[in-house]
Amino acid sequence: MFQPKGEMMQVVLSSADMTVKPEDFLGPAAVRWKTFRDQPRLSSRNGGTIVYGRWSIDGSRWQAVRFLAPLSGMAVVMLYR
């Protein structure tokens, strides 16, 4: 996952990504960065931050329901246990 940090690009690794040898990961990442680093940045729809990766929060009601429904269910189970 790549995350812009000003003039730099930060690489964010999860534990699943760490099973790859560093040279197998860093070589293609460096080539990709050198290829795309001079392209203009994309702006997001609402002027906020663009999030790359597995988890992104867009603030939609559906996303809130998908997050809060399991939490509500767990709270009900714990209260009536």
N, C-alpha and C positions, 0 to 999 in steps of 0.2 A: 504494500500500500504506500502510496506517495502522498505527502502532505506539503503544500507550499508554505514556506516560512520566509517571507520577504523575498530577497533575491536568491535564496537557497531553496533546495528541495529536500525535505526530510523523508527518510525511509522508515516506515513503521513496521516492525516485525512482530508476528504473534508466535506462540510456542510451536505451532504446527509448521511455520515457515523455517524454523531453526533446524529441522531435520535435514536440510539441504547443505551441502558443503559450501563454505563461504565463496570459493572461487566460481562455483556453478551459479551462484546467485549474483555476485557482484559484477561479473563480466557482462552479462546481458543487461543488467540494470544501468551500468555505466554507458553502454552503447545507446540504450533507450534515452537516457538523460541527455547525452550529447546530441542526439538527433532532434529532440523536441524542446530543448531548453530555450531556444531563441524565438519560439512561436508565441504570439500574444496570448495572454491569459483569457480564459472564458469568464464572463461574469455570471453569477447565479441569477435566478429569476427575481428573487426578492432583495437582492443586494447584500445577502449574508455570505457566510463562509461556505465554500464548496467542500464537502467531505467525501473523501475517497475511501473505499474499503467496505467491510462487511456490515458495519453498523452506521447508519446515518439517520439523523432525526430531522424529519421534514415538518413536524408540527401539525400534521393532519389529524383529524378526529379519528379516522380509522386506525392510525398508528397508536393513538392514545388508548383506544378501546382494546387493541391487541396487547398492549402493555398492562393496562389496569385490570382487565377481566381475570387473568390468572391470579393476580395479587388479591383481588377481591375474593376469589374462590378460596385461596389459601387462608385468608382472614376468617371467612365463614367456617371453614373446617376447624381452624384452631379455636374459635370461640365456642363451637358446639362439641368439642372433643371431650 
